[in-house]
Amino acid sequence: MATTTDKFDSLTGFSVDKTVVVDELRNVKDVNTFEIKNRNFADGKVSNYILRGVGTGTLQLDTIGTQVPIDNNTINFITGRIIGVNPQTDVYSAKFETVVSSDASGNTTLLSTMITVIKDDIPNGQSWDIQPLGSQNKFSYTTTITGTTNVIKWAVSTEVHSIEWQ
């Protein structure tokens, strides 16, 4: 196990592969995900993710299908700020507040979801649907599009507050 013997310090910031990830003003930049922990309550954390997708399917963090990780034995308060847009710039946007639990085996259960629709500009005759999706140690959103051949682009800014829960 690695140990730290000196404080990690830099006057000009820190980089990974020559890309600045913490600047000299203590701003975190260009990171894949970001996790915040409270030193007084080590059993909880907050993480932020951006999920994307097109058409019907499961939204993901990357091009290989990665979804938001959910730890075993946790209760998770998940906020998703969602937008779907077609080539004609018709928009569906909403905010999802979802509670997800995970057991010792990583089985996730959707406990509740509240949806606030911000704008529903879906053309007549079309259906754009998005729903939260829990699977083995994972969370995402699943989308279903009917009544159009247009490609609908989806993006979700997702914040997960996770607390150990046994």
N, C-alpha and C positions, 0 to 999 in steps of 0.2 A: 504494500500500500504506500502511495506517495505521501510525503510530508512536506510542509512548507517551513523552512527555517528562517526566512527573511520576508518582510513585507514586500508585496509586489508593487512597484512604483515606477512611474514614468512622468517626465515633464511634458512630453509632447503627445501622449496618447499611446494606444496599443493597436497593433494590426495583426491580421492573419493573412498570410500570402500577399503582403504589401497592400492590403485593403484595410483602411482604418475602421476599427470596430468600437473603440472608445476614444473620443477626441480629448484635447487638453482641457475642455470645459466640462468634462464628465458626461458628455452626451453619448448614448449608445447608438451606433449607426450600422446599417447594412448587415444585420444578423438574421439568420434563418428563423429562429424562434427566440423568445425572451422570457425568462422565468424570474419571478420575484419571490423571495421568501422572507418571512418575519423571523428575526433571530430569537424572539421570545416564544414563538410557537412554531417549532420546526416541523410540525405535522401538516402544515398547509403551504400552498404556493399558488401563484398566479402566472399563467402563461398566455401568450398571444400568438395567434397563427393567422395566416391568410390562405383560404381555400379557394380553388378555382375549378371551373369545368365548363363544358359546352353541351347543349342539348339535354337529352335524357341520360342520367347516370349518377354516379356518386362523386361528389366534389372531393378534391384531393390537394395535398400540400405541394406536390411535385408532379413530374411526368411519369412516375412509375407506380402511382396509386397509393402513396402514403397518406394515412388519415391521422387525425389528432390522437395522440396516445393518451390512454386512460389507465392509471395505476390501479392495481388490485386494492381492495378494501378501502375505497374512497367514495365520498359523496362529492359531486361536481356541479357547480353552478356555472352554466355556460350561456354566454351572450353572443348571439350572432347578428351582425348587421349585414343584410343581404341585398344584393342587387342583381337583377336579370335584365338584359337588354338585347333587343333584336337589331338587325341591320338598319331598320327604319327609325331607330332610337325610341321605340316604345319601351316603357320601363315598368318593372315590378320591383318595388323595394319594401323591405319589412325589417322588423327587429324581432328576433326570437329569444325568449328567456326559457332555458331548458334546465331541468335538474336530472342528473344521471347518477345512478349508483353502480358500483362495481364490487363484486364479491371476491373472496379469496382465490377463486379460480380465474378471475378476470371477466366473468360474465357481466355484461352491462345491461342495465334496465333503465328505460326512460320512465321517470317518475311523474314528470309534468312538463308541459310546454305552454307558454303564453305567447301569442303572436300579435304584434302590432303592425298592421299594414300602413305603410307611409304613403305609397303611391301604387295604384293598380291601373295601369294604362294598357292592359293586355287587350289586343284587338278582338272584336266579336268573332265567335267561331273558333277561337283558340283557347287552349288551357295550358297554363304554366303552373306547375305545382312543385313545391319544395317542402320537405319534411325532415326533421332530425332523424338520425340513424345511429343506433348503438350496436356495436358488434364486439367480438372478443378483444378486450383491451383497446378499443378504438371508438372514435366518434366522428361523425361527419354529417352531411346532409345529402339526401337523395332527391333528384329532380326528375320530373316527368313532363314532357311536352307533347301535346296533341293538337291536330288541326292546322299545322303549318310545316313547311319544309325549310323555313328559315332557321339558321343557327342562332340559338339563344346563348349568349355568354353569361356565365354566372360568376360572381365573386362574393366571398363572405369574409369579413373581418371577425375573427372569433377570439373571445377571451374566456379562459377557463380558470375558475377558482376551485381548487381541489383541496379537500381536507380528508385526512385519514379517518376512516369510519368503520368500526368493527362491530 
